[in-house]
Amino acid sequence: MVIASTWDTERADYRAIVNEWHVVRRSAEVAEDAIVSARLLGEDIILWRHDGEVHAWKDYCRHRGARLSLGWVKDGCVVCPYHGWEYGSDGACRRYPAHPTTRPTSRAAAFRHHAVERYGYIWVCMGNPVAAVPPFPVWEDATYRKVQAGPYHYNANALRAVENFLDPAHFPFVHANLNGNPDDPDELVDYDVVLTDEGLRTSEITLFQPHGDHRGIPITARYHYYCFRPTTAYFNKKTGDVERFCTFLAVTPVDLENCVLHLTAAVNFGLDIAVEQIVTRMDKVYEQDRVIVESQRPKTLPLHPKDEIHLRSDLLGVEYRRWIRALAGNGPMPDRAQDPAAEDAVAD
């Protein structure tokens, strides 16, 4: 018997992301020989580490359905808290304490998921990975300080949260007098969006920001946005030829209407700026975003372009939605000119 996800597996948004890698925890949250619970795509899972290797399993014992998260790790095995069944790191049941001489059947194995560690996070794929863990372009560049922020818990759909991250037009209003001027908002000059082997990326988008960096000074910021996979995005923000501020976003789709945002800022200027100052600014920005994203209706991201009204400034969001539709169908992204659903998607 398999306990199904509470997220309808027939939904397009589920099909688009079930075979993707998703961040579920910071690496530091899972200690050696400890069990940590998590939730991904409507399913309760456990994370545990032994000999430095992280494992991700369904939070479910095959015997009587007890939660393995209530158990413990002993001699490299997860021990069920109900009857003491012991599961090795390969998921196989090693021992029935009530019948110590009986060899456990292969059917007694735990339900395992794919798990890897990258960039200080634990990533899990609930299905069969269709792509590698997304890149973090400056992760290996030692000139950038890496600062983790969050996690930020949103009572909102993960795809809504990602689309908000990809939307600079909200800056003057949601982040008024911080990332934009509500009394004189920038006109977003037309930009391009292309799909590459590494996802979506934009041409440069230029914006004035009254409090545009952590030193509290006005800047003209030049953004490039990237959406590597449906729940992983990134921007590179230039404030000159040398200074840069990058943000890597990974959103955990907890269930259909809840998500967790994990962020890492990469900064190569202002070595005198304290880490706490960087995190405080990000806390403020993503709390402002949370209020708006949680207010959106419907809770889930509409995938048909005629469900909402779009402007040229929404091009990245429109292309993101088209990409999700294509991924849900397990086929190539349709050409915009040949995609009937794209007709009238972007209004003048």
N, C-alpha and C positions, 0 to 999 in steps of 0.2 A: 504494500500500500504506500502510495506517495502522497504527501500533503501538498496540495496545489498552492501556487502563489495567490494572494488576495488581489493581485493585479490581473485583470482579464487578459489572458494570453492571446486572445484573438484581436485585441486592439492594435491598431497600426503603430501607436507610439511604443507599445511593448515590443512588437516584432522588430522595430527599428533599433532597439538598444539591448535586447537580451543577449546578443552575441558580442557585446562590447565590453571593454575593461572599464571598471568604475572604482574610484577611490572609496574606501569604506572607513578607514581609520588612519591616523598618523602612525608611523612605524613605532614611535616611542610609547604608544598606548598598549602595545602587546608585548609583555615581558616574557622572558624565557620560562617555559613550563607553566604558563598561565593561560586561562581561557577567558576570552572577551566576547561578549555577545554583540551582534550588529543586526541590521535589517537592510535588505536590498531587494528591490523589485517586489515588495510585498511578502518576502520570505525571511523568516528568522534564521540567522546563520551564526556559527561560532568561528572565531579566529583563535588559533593557538600556535605557539612557537616551541620548537624543540631542536636543539643543536643549531640554532640560528635560522632554521627554515620555518617559514610561515605556512600554515594550512588553513583552508576555509571549507567548512562542512555545513550541511543543513543541521539546524539545532533540533535534532530528532534522533532518538534511539530506536533502532529497528525492532526491538523486543516488545516494549509496551508504550512507545511513543513519548517517553519522558524527555525533558529538555537536557541536552548534554551540557548546556551552559551552567547548569547547577552542579556539574561534576568537577573533576580535577584531573591533573596530569600526574601520572605515576610511572616511572621507568620508561618514559617516552611514549606512553599510551594515555588516551583519554578514557577516564573511568566514568561510566554512567552512574548517577547518584541513586538510581532505583534498585537495581539488582547487581551492580558492580561489573557489568560487561566491560571488557577492556578492548579498545580499538587502537591499533597501531597507526603509525603515520601514513601508511598506504591505505588506510580506511578499513582494512580487514579486521574482523573480530578475532582477537587472540585467545579469549578465555571466557567461559561461562562459570563463574564461581560456584553456582549451585551444582554444576556437573563438571568438576575440574578435569576429568579424564576424557571428556567428550570433545572431539575436534569440531570447532565451530564451522558451520556451513558458509559457503561464499555468499549466500543470500543475506547473511547477517551483517554484511559490510555497511559502513556509514556512507551517506550520500555526500560525495566530495564535489567541490567546485575548484576552478583554476584560481590560483593566487600567486602574485609576484610582488616584489617590493621595488619601487622606483621613487626617486626624488623625495625621500622621507615619508612616503605614504605606502599603504597596503592597498593593492588593486585586486579586485575579484571580478571574474567573468562567470555568469550563471549558465551560459550556454557554451557554444564552441567559438572561440575567438576568431573574428573575421579580419582582424588587423592587429598590429603590434600595439603595445602601450604607447600612447601619444607622446610626441617629443616635447621636451622643455628646452627651447633653443639655446638658452644661455646657461643651462645647468652646469656645464663643465667649465664655464668661463669664470675664473677666480677673481676677475675684476668686479664682479657683481656680488654684492651681499645678498644672501637669500634669507627672507624673513617670512615665516609661516604666520598666517592670521586665520581667525576662526577657530573651530568650525562655527558656522552660522546656520541655525536651524530655522527653516522656513516652512510654514504651513502652506505650501504651494507646490505645484508641479515642477519637476526638475527642468523640463524643456522651457517652461515659462521663465525660469530663473536664468537659464543660459541665454535665451533671446534678449532678456533685459541687459545682461552683461555686454551683449553685442550691439547695443543701441545707444549711440552718442547723443541722439536728439533729445533725450530726457535730461541731460546734464543741467541746463539752466533752471529747471523747475524742481526736479527731485533733489538736486544738489545745488540749490540756489546760493549764489555768492561764494561758492566753493569751486565747483567745476564749470560754472557758467553764470551768466548775468541774466536774471529773469526779466529785467527791464530793457535789455538790448541783446536778445539771443542771437547767436550766429545763424546766418543762413547756411545750411549744409550744402556745399557745392557738390554737384554730381560726382559720384565715385563709382569705381568698378568693383565687381565681385567675380572671382573666378574659382572654379573647382579644380583642385590638383589632386595628386595621389595622397597628399597630406591634408585633405579637407578643403574648406573654404578660406579664402583670404581676400582682403580688400586692397585697393590702392590707398594712397595717403588721404587722411581726413584731417583738416586743420581746424582747430577750435581755440578761442580765447578763454582762459580760465583765470578768474580773479584771485584764486588761492590755489594755484595749480600744482604746487609741489610742497614738500614737507617743511620748507623754509618760510612758507607763508607769503610768497611773492607772486604777483601776476605773471603769467607766461602765455605764450602762444604755443600750444601743444600740437604735435603732428603725430597722429595715430595710424598704425596699421593693425587691423584686426585679423585674427586667425581662429577658425573653429576646426580643430584637428579631428575630433570625433563628436558625436551628438551631445555628450555631457562633459566635454573638455574643450576649453577655449583659452585664448591668450591675446594680450595686446602688447605692442611695443610703442612706447610714448617717448618721442624725441622732444626735448626742450632746447635743442641746439645741436651742433654737429657732434658734440661729445657726450653731453649728459643724456642719460636714458633712464626710464622707469618702465619696467615690464611687470605684468601681472599674469600669473598662471592660475586658471580656475578649473577645478574639478568638482562636479556636482554629483552627490550621491542620490540616485532616485530611490528613496526609502520605500515609498509606495506611490500610488497614483496622485496623492494630494499632499505629500510631504517630501522634503528634500533637505540635504545638508550641503552647504557650500564650504569647500576647502580652498584656501588661497595661499599662494606664495608670491611675495613681491621680490623682484630682483632689481637692485638699485646700484648704480655705479658712480654716484656722486654723493656729496654731503656726508663724508665719513664722520663728521661731528654730530650728525643727527642720530639720536638714540633710537634703538629698536622700539622702545615703548612709544615713541612719538610716531613712528611709522605705523605701528599696529593701531594706535588710537585713531589715526586718520582713517584707516581702513574700516575699523569698527563703526565709525560714524557714517561713512559712505554706504556700507552694506546694511546697516540698520535702516537708513533712509530708503534704500532699495526694497528691503523686506516689507515695509509698510505698504508700498505700492504693489509689489508682486503678489502679496497675499490678498490684495483687494480685487485682483483681476477676475473677470468672469467671461466665459466659463473657467473653471479651475485648470482644466487641461488646455494644452496649446491647440487652437484650431488649425487644421492642416489644409483645409480647402481655402484658397485665396479669397473667395467671395464671402466667407464667413465674417470678415472684418474689412475695414477700409484701409488701403495702403497708399502711401505717398512715395515719391522718389527717395526721400530720406530713409525709408524703411526697406530699401533694397536688400540689405544684408539679412534682415529678418525674413523677407519673402524667400530669398534663396535658401536660407536655413530650413524653412518649412518644406520647400520643394525637395530638398535633400533628405529630410526625414521621411517624406512620402516614398521617395525612391528606395531608401534603405529598408523600409517596411515591406516593399514589394520584392526585395531581394534581387532587384534588377538594376541596370544602369540608370543614372539620373537622366530623365527625359530632356531632350532639347527644348528650350523655352518656346521656340517658334512652333514646335510640334506637340506641345503639352496643352490639351484643351483646358485643363484646370488653371493654367497660367494666364489665360485670356483676361484682360482687364485687371490683372493683379496689382499693377502699380498705376495710380492715377496721377495726372498732371496737377 
